[in-house]
Amino acid sequence: FDVVAESIDLERVIASYDLIITGEGCMDSQSLMGKAPCGVAKMARKLGKPVMAICGRVYGKKALENDFDVVLSLVDENTNIEESMSNPREVLKNKVDSCRQMIEQLVS
């Protein structure tokens, strides 16, 4: 992560936005061990930027809450994996729409 972040000047990029959104297909406590979304989140936190993770699936959400303000999973009690994979655009749109107020609070 560090080599890529430095080569693209990621810290400068993050500093220029009000809200940082990152994600991963499956996020869990192992994601905290150096995967890119957590590296992005740590950098954003250092810069005082709110961070949202949007993932296909999330396991161990509690462990991720120190690095992310919001962790959304496309697969949840209302949406199964088959629906999420066959209609990802619609599922993502519905998930973000349902969290719009929360997102607005993060950037206000």
Buried (B, 14 or more C-beta within 10 A) or exposed (E): BEEEBEEEEBEEEBBEEEBBBBBBEEBBEEBBEEBBBBBBBBBBBEBEBBBBBBBBBBBBBEBBEEBBBBBBBBBEEEBEEEBBEEBEEEBBEBBBEEBEEEBEEBEE
